[in-house]
Amino acid sequence: MVLRADARLRAAVVGTGLIGGSVLLRLHAAGADVTGWDPDEHTRGQARRAGIPMAERLADAVAGRDVVFLGGPLPTLPATLVEVAAATTEDCLLTDVGSTKAELAAFATEQGLTSRFVPGHPMAGTDRAGLAAALPELFTGAAWVLCPAPDGLAAFRRLVTLVTDVFAARVVPMAADRHDAVVALASHVPHLLAGALAGAAQRSPWRDAVLALAAGSFRDGTRVAGTPAHRTGNMLRGNRDQVLAALSQVTAFLDELAAALRSDDVDALTARYAEAGAARAELTGRPHDEQVMSFPVGAAAAEVAWLYGVGAAGGHLSGCRVGAGTVSYVAQRPQV
């Protein structure tokens, strides 16, 4: 088990909804010594019935741990981070699974926690919520963003190994503010569009007929509208400026489609859909080249710059190894 050569990994998960619960289940399935905590008594009992240890108090869950994953609603994460940091030792690695990063990363810097806190965001989920919806294999093959800081590279490297080895995820290194700009278009605006389409159907005078005829395109396009409303609201509000900027890009493209349709310009309409289709096609099969890169352990600026470049290029890390004053990464970068 990674992080501890002499014993089982000792981990804790604070907040065991869909994402935190899936982290908990995967760590348990992988044989880690893992304890969970959730503010909801019913959820704690549910985990215990599944054979997973759950503490009654947060401090008891995180005491003596090697790594703690922070889940729960976005607005609660700063206070949770402070509480967990106070209840753990300096060598305990901390990370979160929230869907926005810049605000929490800035807060961690203010609190002097960047040496052991690595902001994280596993890009996986469903339209269901709670521990009952959690899946131990949820993150297999998924992108998992981690935000390295120059003074937190030791923690980042440890977490890369954990995420790739235990969760079988693809680590995407990215600056916190760049993450928020990217997920605004990749994840958050789709929630707005799904809500708008499903909401329009709900208000339509032909609602029942629309829903009766709704096929794959409607179901795919509205899937995330089934996400619990409070969770979606927290996510959108937590990244409001970036979401509104990304929404402007989407509406500009939509205006081009509408203009072509109004003018019956078949060439323009076809060209816009060909442009969109090119992006869609790359979701299902984009070839990558493997790159191995090494740095002296003390070359923080060069290491972080390279890591940010991997993420910005659409690449990911599949491994990390530290030894004899050198750190080596295995990266997969899209072919150009």
Backbone hydrogen bonds, N-H to C=O, Kabsch-Sander energy under -0.5 kcal/mol:
donor,donor_aa,acceptor,acceptor_aa,energy
4,R,1,M,-0.7
11,A,9,L,-0.7
11,A,33,D,-2.3
12,A,67,V,-1.6
13,V,35,T,-1.8
14,V,69,F,-2.9
15,G,13,V,-0.6
15,G,37,W,-3.3
21,G,17,G,-2.2
22,S,18,L,-1.5
23,V,19,I,-2.3
24,L,20,G,-2.5
25,L,21,G,-2.6
26,R,22,S,-2.2
27,L,23,V,-2.5
28,H,24,L,-2.3
29,A,25,L,-2.5
30,A,26,R,-2.0
31,G,28,H,-1.3
32,A,27,L,-2.4
33,D,9,L,-2.9
34,V,32,A,-1.3
35,T,11,A,-1.8
36,G,53,P,-2.2
37,W,13,V,-2.0
41,E,39,P,-0.6
44,R,40,D,-1.9
45,G,41,E,-2.2
46,Q,42,H,-2.3
47,A,43,T,-2.1
48,R,44,R,-2.1
49,R,45,G,-2.2
50,A,46,Q,-0.8
50,A,47,A,-0.8
51,G,48,R,-2.0
52,I,47,A,-2.2
55,A,36,G,-2.5
61,A,57,R,-1.6
62,V,58,L,-1.7
63,A,59,A,-1.1
65,R,62,V,-1.6
66,D,10,R,-3.1
67,V,10,R,-1.4
68,V,93,L,-2.5
69,F,12,A,-2.7
70,L,95,T,-2.4
71,G,14,V,-3.8
71,G,69,F,-0.6
76,T,73,P,-1.6
77,L,73,P,-0.6
77,L,74,L,-1.5
80,T,76,T,-2.2
81,L,77,L,-2.9
82,V,78,P,-2.0
83,E,79,A,-2.3
84,V,80,T,-2.8
85,A,81,L,-2.6
86,A,82,V,-2.0
87,A,83,E,-1.0
88,T,85,A,-0.9
92,C,89,T,-1.9
93,L,66,D,-2.8
93,L,91,D,-0.6
94,L,116,R,-3.1
95,T,68,V,-2.0
96,D,118,V,-0.7
97,V,70,L,-1.9
102,A,176,A,-0.6
105,A,101,K,-2.7
106,A,102,A,-2.3
107,F,103,E,-2.0
108,A,104,L,-2.5
109,T,105,A,-1.9
110,E,106,A,-2.1
111,Q,107,F,-1.9
112,G,109,T,-1.3
113,L,108,A,-2.8
116,R,113,L,-1.7
117,F,113,L,-2.0
118,V,94,L,-2.6
118,V,116,R,-0.5
121,H,145,V,-2.3
123,M,143,A,-3.3
124,A,122,P,-1.8
133,A,130,G,-1.4
134,A,131,L,-1.2
138,L,135,L,-1.6
140,T,137,E,-1.4
141,G,168,A,-3.0
142,A,139,F,-2.1
144,W,170,R,-3.1
145,V,121,H,-2.4
146,L,172,V,-1.9
147,C,119,P,-2.2
152,G,149,A,-2.3
153,L,150,P,-0.6
156,F,152,G,-2.3
157,R,153,L,-2.8
158,R,154,A,-1.7
159,L,155,A,-2.1
160,V,156,F,-2.4
161,T,157,R,-1.8
162,L,158,R,-1.9
163,V,159,L,-2.9
164,T,160,V,-2.4
165,D,161,T,-2.4
166,V,162,L,-2.4
167,F,162,L,-0.9
167,F,163,V,-0.6
169,A,163,V,-1.6
170,R,142,A,-3.4
171,V,169,A,-0.6
171,V,317,L,-1.6
172,V,144,W,-1.8
172,V,170,R,-0.5
174,M,146,L,-1.8
179,H,175,A,-2.6
180,D,176,A,-1.9
181,A,177,D,-1.7
182,V,178,R,-2.5
183,V,179,H,-3.0
184,A,180,D,-1.1
185,L,181,A,-0.8
185,L,182,V,-0.7
186,A,182,V,-2.4
187,S,183,V,-2.7
188,H,183,V,-2.7
189,V,184,A,-3.0
191,H,187,S,-0.8
191,H,188,H,-0.7
192,L,188,H,-1.3
193,L,189,V,-2.7
194,A,190,P,-2.6
195,G,191,H,-2.2
196,A,192,L,-2.4
197,L,193,L,-2.5
198,A,194,A,-2.6
199,G,195,G,-2.5
200,A,196,A,-2.3
201,A,197,L,-2.0
202,Q,198,A,-2.1
203,R,199,G,-1.7
204,S,200,A,-1.0
207,R,204,S,-1.6
210,V,206,W,-2.9
211,L,207,R,-2.6
212,A,208,D,-1.7
213,L,209,A,-1.7
214,A,210,V,-1.0
219,R,215,A,-2.5
220,D,216,G,-3.3
221,G,217,S,-2.2
222,T,218,F,-1.4
223,R,219,R,-0.6
223,R,220,D,-0.7
225,A,222,T,-1.6
226,G,223,R,-1.7
227,T,224,V,-1.5
231,R,228,P,-0.6
232,T,228,P,-2.0
233,G,229,A,-2.6
234,N,230,H,-2.2
235,M,231,R,-2.0
236,L,232,T,-2.6
237,R,233,G,-2.5
238,G,234,N,-2.1
239,N,235,M,-0.7
239,N,236,L,-0.8
240,R,237,R,-1.1
243,V,239,N,-2.6
244,L,240,R,-2.6
245,A,241,D,-2.0
246,A,242,Q,-2.4
247,L,243,V,-2.7
248,S,244,L,-1.6
249,Q,245,A,-1.2
250,V,246,A,-1.9
251,T,247,L,-2.8
252,A,248,S,-1.9
253,F,249,Q,-1.7
254,L,250,V,-2.6
255,D,251,T,-2.4
256,E,252,A,-1.5
257,L,253,F,-2.0
258,A,254,L,-2.7
259,A,255,D,-2.6
260,A,256,E,-2.2
261,L,257,L,-2.0
262,R,258,A,-2.7
263,S,259,A,-2.1
264,D,261,L,-0.9
265,D,260,A,-2.7
266,V,264,D,-1.2
269,L,265,D,-2.3
270,T,266,V,-2.5
271,A,267,D,-2.4
272,R,268,A,-2.3
273,Y,269,L,-1.9
274,A,270,T,-2.2
275,E,271,A,-2.1
276,A,272,R,-2.2
277,G,273,Y,-2.5
278,A,274,A,-1.5
279,A,275,E,-1.1
280,R,276,A,-2.1
281,A,277,G,-2.3
282,E,278,A,-1.1
283,L,279,A,-0.6
283,L,280,R,-1.2
284,T,281,A,-1.0
285,G,281,A,-0.6
289,D,333,R,-3.1
291,Q,331,A,-3.0
293,M,291,Q,-0.5
293,M,329,Y,-2.1
295,F,327,V,-2.5
297,V,325,G,-2.6
299,A,296,P,-2.3
300,A,298,G,-1.6
303,E,299,A,-2.2
304,V,300,A,-2.9
305,A,301,A,-2.3
306,W,302,A,-2.2
307,L,303,E,-2.4
308,Y,304,V,-2.8
309,G,305,A,-1.8
310,V,306,W,-2.0
311,G,307,L,-1.9
312,A,308,Y,-2.7
313,A,309,G,-1.6
314,G,311,G,-1.5
315,G,310,V,-2.8
316,H,332,Q,-2.0
317,L,171,V,-3.6
318,S,330,V,-3.0
319,G,330,V,-1.0
321,R,328,S,-2.6
323,G,326,T,-2.8
326,T,323,G,-1.6
327,V,295,F,-2.8
328,S,321,R,-3.0
329,Y,293,M,-2.9
330,V,319,G,-2.0
331,A,291,Q,-3.5
331,A,329,Y,-0.6
332,Q,316,H,-3.1
333,R,289,D,-2.8
333,R,331,A,-0.5
335,Q,287,P,-2.6
